[in-house]
Amino acid sequence: MAMTFDVQAADGPIPAGPGATLAAGDPTEAAGPRGAAAPAYRARLHPDLAAAAPLWRRLQAEGACTAYQRLEWAEAVTDKLVPGSGATPLIVQVDEAESGRPVMLLPLARLRKRGTTTIQWLDLGVCDYAAPIMAPGVVLSPAEAVLAWEAVRAVLPKADLVRITRITQSIFGTPNPLALLPEAQVIPMRASGLVIEGDPETLIKRVCSKSMAKDIEKRRKRLAAIGEARFVEARTEAEVTDLFEALLRQRRDRFRELGRFDLLDRPEVVDFYRAAALNGGPDGLVRVFGIAVGGEWIATAYGLCHHGAFHGIILAMAGEPWKGCSPGILIVAEIMVWARRQGLTYLDFTIGDLPYKNGFRPVAHDLMEVAHARSLRGHAILAAERALRGAKATLQRHPALFDRLRESRRMLRRIGRRAPEAPAPDTQATARDA
């Protein structure tokens, strides 16, 4: 049975503010917004994804959601990643209390790690963005977002922290209610992307910087001198499997060379991305691409198609002797042209500030985080994190010291890769391009 809790704007009960530990139906009241009438909200906690699936499918088809909150992506997360993580999915439905009209769904998870229980997004390292699945036509004001969020918090189980990170400010034009909360803070991580319009054949010259457009043409000619290059979109199960295995090899070689932790070193994460790619057929959510020369894959890419946009997730490329041709840059350019030919209008580079993106002149967008402490342990963790952010800011003002510490960290990671025991899972990491 789903748990419910009502929040009313004018004269009904309102749960206590940040730090409270209210169970569903807890009668505790606190002073809340008064004055102008606003809708009352009821939150319900679904026992699993299956219970929320019919509404989820309708909202993602008719309302607003990001690619990372598509039901098929969330199902792959619960199928492949949840079992070994210790996480418990918490699917929260928010309705208008009086009419029963659905407002949004929030896919959350309760995770206990190193003695701390956190309620976070249903992410487990594979979602770059966090945003509710919004019902069609629903646009919440900041005051309404606060009331809806209080209803959500009231039905959540006990935890030390509630933390939702990588919150987008909008969902394809619909304001993200989580970004409207007073406690939402900008984090030191941004997303970027660019609008792609017009003739696909002249797209690169129009959207890229002059130097990048010239460099792409030069690299193409250099590659053509070696052999005929083929750009491939995987359309069959065999092609998806072949390209995905090539991507894994290239990715692992690159990250080992850099001495960086890679989420794709974990077998369950590999299973997740493989299963998501094979689910839905050639026109499903996931797309896999490659560039081949003489039967050898020299660059591979993995991304999502949703709501007129392509979201790049994983980019990999072969090493020597192909580095001089910059195959990673070339496959990004090919995907941009492909996306425009498909009628897509936005190319999303998602998170990360890798230098190669600058030549495509993307527009950057801030991401946000909401964090509530619900126990003494939670308060201590947030205080320690604030101190750590201050220390990092100090280091960044002293670049030489920062570079030495970063190199030391990379060296420790290289040593750790040679150790027999695998590193502990990091649920906040994401599979990014190298």
Secondary structure by P-SEA (a helix, b strand, c coil): cccbbbbbcccccccccccccccccccccccccccbbbbbbbbbbbcccccaaaaaaaaaacccccccccaaaaaaaaacccccccbbbbbbbbccccccccccccbbbbbbcccccccccccccccccccccccccccccaaaaaaaaaaaaaaccccccccccccccccccccccccccccccccccccbbbbbbccccccccccccaaaaaaaaaaaaaaaaacbbbbbccccaaaaaaaaaaaaaaaaaaaaaaccccccccaaaaaaaaaaaaccccccccccccccccccccbbbbbcccccbbbbcbbbbbcccccccaaaaaaaaaaaaaaaaaccccccccccccccccccbbbbbbbbbbbbbccaaaaaaaaaaaaaaaaaaaaaacaaaaaaaaaaaaaaaaaaaacccccccccccccccc
